[in-house]
Amino acid sequence: MQSIHYVSNMIRFNHLKSRILLSKSCAHQICRHFNSLRDPDVFDYDLVVIGGAPGGLVAAKEAASLGAKVVVADYEAPILAGASWGLRGSGANVGSIQKKLMHQAALLGDALQDAQSFGWKISGKTEHSWQKLTDALQAHLQSLNSTNKQELRDKNISYISGHARFESSRILHVATSQEEVALSAKYFLIAVEGFPKYPDIPGALDYGITSDDIFTLKHPPGKSLIVGAGCSGLECSGALNVLGYETTVMFKDSIPLRGCDQQMASIVKAEMESRGVRFLLECLPESIEKNHTGKLQILYLNKTKQKFSTEFDTILFAIGRRSLINELQLERAGVQTDLTNGKIIAKNEQTNVPHIYAIGEVLYGFPDQTPVATQAGRLLSRRLFGGSRETVDYENIPTTIFTPLEYGFVGLSEEEAHQRYGGSEIEVYHSFYKPPEYSVSKKSTSNCYLKVVSLRDADQKVLGMHFIGPQAGEIIQGFSAAMKCGLTVESLINTVGIHPTLAEEFTKINITKRSGRDPTPASCCS
């Protein structure tokens, strides 16, 4: 009987909303009243996905295909430089896809130079149009967002654009531009992504941009400073450098790509330096201001606290991302977070509140790559609505950093292997190699390098594979599948390689670091 009264009252309430515009405070009070009348066993939706990140969208579509009633609540967040995200979150809007396309633009610039060595006549001066590149990136982004919204409609998935926050563990409020909507659900999935961090220094917010903003920058970046030497920082700086812009990277310690294999990271840095990228190690920005010429003047300190001042046209911060989960008011739902970084604590994507789940970069202690989140979202929906028990295997997640000479890897770094198993139990095979296509263009091969980290026992199970060179992502993808199947050094070297390719270099490994032999090949067939 209470449910009948609730439905009847809600019909009258919705009719009233269509005739008058309620203030947010009034609407909030009315929503609270009707929420108190809800039948605890009747929900508006089977699944509410909070956030339009790739993992959340995949989970929504998979759940809908399994018969669930689904809604996606997403906020199209503005970026300080004036752009905004749409569906698919930072991965598509300002992340991996956009960076890969910018990387491709840089590769094409390199190829123009190489083409002349192969007999192509390049007449006239070649130059790059920054405006045309950013226009193309934004057109691609709009296409992705339109496609995703259409896919949601095709699968009868509701979509609400607005700020979401929990009222309780069962009620989510979404504030749109016109009203506040209260949603109840059998399950909630938190799939929001992070927002770029700015340093707490004068002028950072006024004059700096982030790696999110670079794709919508209306003018060529000119002489650029990138603060941060993680994946985003090096990808942005590498691409800008190849596109012809003077580029400097500043970071607070001496370790680029922290968390990656440090030998490989040092080779990536050396390759970028050979191309003209300048590195300022152990330096911290102090302030930014615009000088009388219109340039950005940055004051920074080195490790001995000496002060320096340099001017740039663009200053880009790539110092990490902060989680947006604070806005969700998780404490009202009782969801546990890590006190250090504010991320959500979960096991198999399930939080301490059994019907609330989380995927992607909001999770504490898990990889935050887009493919990981999409796999997690797909498998989660199958467990919730399809009777499956399959969970994500978070071991051996392949990754590629799209610097000018790409770095791809899967599995353990050399440091991690030593820490986990001990140095005496580890064997490291390594080799420099010479890409055949470099021979005609006379490009340097000094930083083309790979290594395989394995156990030393009879089977020599492969623990990690690392590759620096062209098409690293395409190469590592196949070997990551082999590692998932239990790849050993013996099976690797007994695999017939396709000649001449770059991937076959892994099948030719025969020199260990322990041996002390020179890993430099005499020819492409060595």
N, C-alpha and C positions, 0 to 999 in steps of 0.2 A: 504493500500500500504506500509506503514511504517513497518507493521508486516512482510510482504513478504520479504522486504529488510532485515529485522532483521534475519529471519530464514535463508535466503540465505547466509548472512554474517557469521552467526554462523556455518553453515556447512563448509564454507571455513576456518573459524577460528579453528574448531575442527580438520580438516584435517591437518592444519598447525601444531597444537600441537602434532599430532601423528608423525610428521617428525622431529621436532626440539625440544630441551628442552629449554623452556623459563625461564629466570630468574624470581624470584618472583616479583621483582619490575616491570619488563616488563609486566608480566602476569596481575599484578594488574592494570596497566594503561589501558591495552586492555579491561579488565573486566569492568572498569569504563566507557570506551567508549561505549561498547555494552549495558551496563545498561542504559545509557542515551537514547538509542534508543528503549527501551522496551515499548510495548503497556501496559499502566497502568492497563488494564483489563485482561491481559493474564499473567498467572503465571506458573512457572515451576511445582509447586506442590500445592495440596490443603492444605497439612499440612507438615510443617517442625518441627520435634521434635529435640530439642537441648539437648543432654545428653542421656545416656543409662540407666538411673535409672529405677527401676521397674514401677513407675507411667507413665513415658514416653513411655516405651515399650508397656504397656497395652493400652495406648491411641493410639499408632501407629497401633497396631493390630486391635483394635476395629474400628478405622477410616477406615482402609483398608477393613475390612469385610463389611463396609457400603458403599463401592465403592469409597472411596477417594484415590487419588494418594499421597503417603506418602514417606518421606525420613527421616531417623534418622541420625543425625550428632553427633558423639560421639568421645571423646578422651579417649583412654585407658591410664589413668594417672599412671605414675610410682610412687612408694612409696619410701621414702628415703632409706629404708632397702633393696631395690632391687627388690621387687615384683611389680606387676602392676595390675590395675583393668581392668576388661573387661566389657562386657555388664552386665546390672543390677545394676551398681553402687555399693556404699559402702554397701548397705543392704545385698546383696548376697556375694560380694567379700570380704569384711572385716567387715561386720556388724552382724546383728541379726542371720543370718543362721549359720555363722561360730562360733559365740559365743555360740549358742545353741548346736552345735555339741561338742564344747569343754566342755560345761556344762554336756553334756551326758557322756563324757569320765570321768568326775569327779564323776558323779552319779554311774557309773559302778564300780569305785574304792571303793566307799562307800558300794555298794551292795556286793562286795566280802567279806567285813568284816561282813556284816549282814548275809550272806549266812551260815556262820559257826554256827550261833545261831539257824538256821533252819535245822541243820543236815547235811549240805554239808561239805565234807572233802576237804579242800584246801591244797593239798600236795605241799611242797616246798615253796620257797620264791616267792612272787608275786612282780613284779616291772613293772613300766610303761616305754614305749619307746616313748620319745618325737618325734623322727624322724618319727616313724610309724604314729603317730597321725597327724603331719603336712603334711606328704605325702598324707594321706587319705583326709585331708581337701582340699589340692590343687587339687587332682584328682577330687573331687566333684565339686570344683569351675570350673575347665576346662570343665567338663561335662555340667554344667549349661550354660556357655558361648557358647559352641558349639550348645547346644539345642536352645538357643535364636537366634543365627545367622541363624540356619536352619529354625526356625519359621518365621523369617523375610523374608527369601527367598521364603518360601512356600506361603506367603501372598503377594508376589511381592512388598515388601517394600524395597526401596533402602537403602543402608547403606554406610556412608562415615566416615572414621576414620580420624579425624583431629581437629585442634583448630578452633572454631567458633567465629565470632565477627560480630556485626551488622555494615553495611555500612549506612543503613537508616532504617526506620521502615518497609520497604518492601524488603530490600536486605540483605541477610546474606552471609558473606564470610567464607569459610571453607578452612583452609590451611592444606593440607595433606603433606605427606613426599615428594611428587613429584610435586604438583601443587597447585594453589589456585582456588577454585571453587566458583562461585557466584550463589546463589539460591534465587529465588523469591517465595513467597507463599501467598495464601489467608489467612492462619492462621499460626502463630508460637506458639510453646509450649516450654517453658523453663523448663527443667526437669533435670538440673544438680544437683549434690550433693556436699557436703562440703568436705574440706580437713582438716586433723587433725592439731590442733594448737600446736606449740612449745612455751615454755616460752622464753622470751628475756633475757637469761642468758648465760654466757660463758660455752661452752661445750655441750649445749643442743642438737644442731644439729649434733655435732660430735659423741656423745656417747649415746644419748637417742634414744629410739624408741617410737612409739605410739601404741595405741590399734589396729591400722590397721596392724602393722608390726608383731605382736605377732604370727599370723597364719603362717608366712613364716620364722620364726626364725630357723636358721639351727642347732642350738645347744640348749640343755636344758637351760632354763632361769636361773636356780640356785636361789640363794638368790635374791629376786626381790623387788624393790620399785615401787609402783604405785602412781603417783602424780595425785590426783583428786579422788573425792568420789561421782561422778555421777553414772549413770547406767553402763556405760562402765567400769569405774574404779572398781566398786564393782564386776561386773561380771567377769572381768579378774582376779582380786585378789582372789576372791572366788574359781574360777576354779584352779588357780595355787596352792593355798593352799591345796586343796583336792588332787591334783595330786602329792603332796609331796614336794613342794618348799616353803622355808621360805619366807613369804610375809608380807610386810609392806605397809600401805596406808597413804599417807601424803596429807592433804588438808588445804586450807587457813583459814577456819573457823571451827566452831564446829557443823555444820549441814550437815550430809551426805544426799544424794538424795534430794537436794534442789528442792522445787516445789512439792514434794510428801507429803503425810500425815506424819507429823513429829513424831507422836507416832509410826507408823509402821516403819519409817526409823530408829528410835532408836532401835527397836526390831531386825531389820535386822543387824544392827551394833553389837548388843549384841550377836547375834547368831554367827556372824563371829569371834568375839573375843573369844567366847567359843571354837571355832575350832582352835585357835592359830594365827589368823590374828592380827597383831599389828597396832594400829592407832596412827598417829602423828597429833593431832589437832592443828589448828591455827599455822601452820608452812609453811614457804615459802622457796623454793630452791633458793640458791644464785649462785652456780656455780657447774660444774661437770668437773672432770679431771680423767685421767687414771693414777693410781699410779704404782710404780715399780714392784708390783706383778701382774699387769694386771687387777686388780679390778677397779671398778668405784667408785671414792671418791666424795661424794656429800656434799657440805657445805650448811647448811640451818639455818634459823632463826626461833625462836619461838615467841610467842606473846609479850614477854618482850624484844625482840631483842637480846637475847642470841644466840651465834653462836655454832653450833654443826657440827660434821663431822662424817659420817658413810660410810662404803664401801658396795657395792652391786655388784652382777654379771650382773644384768639387771636393767635398770631404764626406766620405761614406763610412758609416759605422756598420760593422759586421761582428758584433760582440756577443751574439747569442739572442735568444728570444725568451720572453717571459710568458708564463702560462696565463691564460685568460679565465681560469676557473674561479678566481676570486669573485668575479661578477655573478657567478652562478649561485652563490650563497649555499655552498655545499653543507655548511654546518647545520642548516635547517633540515637537511635530509639525513644528517648523521653520517655522511661519507668521510672516511678517514683519509687524511693527506699527510705527506711527509713534511715535517716542520721546517726542514732546511731549505727545500726548494719549492714547496707548495704543490708538488705534483701528487697525483692520486695513487694510492697504494692498492694494488689489485693482484689477484691470482687467476690466470686464465681469463683475463679481462673482467672478472667479477670483483666488485668492491666488497667492503665489509657489510654493505647493505645488499642482501642477496638479489634483489630485483633491479639494482642499478649497476651498469657496466660502463667501462671506459676503454677506449682504444686510441692509438696514435701517440703524439708527443705529450699528452697530458699524463701519461703513465710514468711512474717512477721506476727507473732501473731497466727500461726496455728500449730497444732500438726505435727511433722515431722516423724511419724512412717510410715514404708513401706506400711502396709495395707491401711492407710489413702490415701497415694499418688496413689495407684493402683485403689482405688475406685473413687478418684477424676478424674484420667485419663480416666477411663471407661465411667463415666457419662458425662464428658466433650465432648468426641467424639460423644456420642449419642446426645448431644445437638447441636453440630456443624453440624453433618452429618445425624442424624436420626430423627430430629424433636422432640426430647424429651425436657422436661423442668425440669427434676429431677436434683437436686443439692445434694451435700454431706451434711449430718447432722454431724456437727463437735462436737455436744454434746455427752457426755458419750462414749468417745473412750476408749475401754479396753486396758490395758497394763500389761505386766508381766516383772519383772526384774529377770533374771535367776542367782540369787545368790544361794549358796548351799541349803539353805532353801528358796524357791522361794517366791516372793512377787507379787501378782496379784491384780489389782484393776480396778474399773470402776466407773465413776462419780466423785462427789466432795469429797475432803478430808474433815476431820472434821473442819480444819481451814477455808477452803473456804466456807463451809456451814454456819459457824458462821458469817463470814463476809458478806455473801450474804443475810441471813435471820435473823440474830440475835440469840444469844444463847438461849433465852427463847422460840424460835420457833423450836428448833432442839432437836431431841431425838437420842441418840446413844446407840444401842444395842451392846454388846460385849461378847466375850467368849474365854477362853482358851479351848483347846480340846486335846484329846489323840488319835493320829492315831493308829488303832488296830495293824498295822504291827510293830509299835515301841515297843509293849509290850514284844515280845519275844526277840528282840535284845537289849532291855534295853536302847534304845536311849533316850536322854533327850527330853521331850516335853515342856520344860519351855518357849520356844519361838513360839510354835504353837498357833496362835491367829487369831481371825477374828473380824470384826465389821461391823455393818450396820448403816449408817447415814440416818436419815429420818426426815421428817417434823413431828410436834407433833399434827397436826390436826386430824380429825376423820379418814381420809383415811390413814394417815401416808405414804405418797408417799416416796418411797426409792430414796434418792439422791446420795448415794455412797455405794459401797461394797468393802471391803478390806480383803484380805486373805493372811496369811503367812503360808506356809507349802508345802508339796510335791504336785506336779502337779497343782500348783496354776493357771497356764495359762489355762489348760484344764477346770478347775472349773469355772474360771471367765468368760470364753467365753460364756457358756450357760446362766449365769445370766445377762450378758450384753444384750442378746437378750430379756430377760424378762424385763429389765429396759427400753428398747426401746419401749416395749408394755405397759409401765406405772405401773410397779411392785409396790405393796404396802406391808407394813409389814404384814397386815392381810392375803393377798394371799400367802405371803412367808411362814408364819408359818402354814398355812392350807394346804401346799403342802406336800404330803407324800414323805419322803425321802427314798432313797435306802440304806438299811442297810446290812453290815457296809461299808459305803463309807465316804470320806472326804467331798464331796459336801453336804451331808445331814446335816452337822453341821450348815449350814445357816438356815435350816428349824427348828432348835431347839432353836433359839435365844429366850430368855425370860428375860434376865437381862439387865437393862439399867445402864449407868454410873450414872444417876441421883439418882438411888435407893441406891447406895453405897454398894450393895451386892457383895459378892465375886464371880467373874466370872469363878473360877476354878472348873471344873466338878469333881465329886467323882469317876466316872467310864466312860467308853466309851458310855454308854447308858443314861447318865445324860441329 
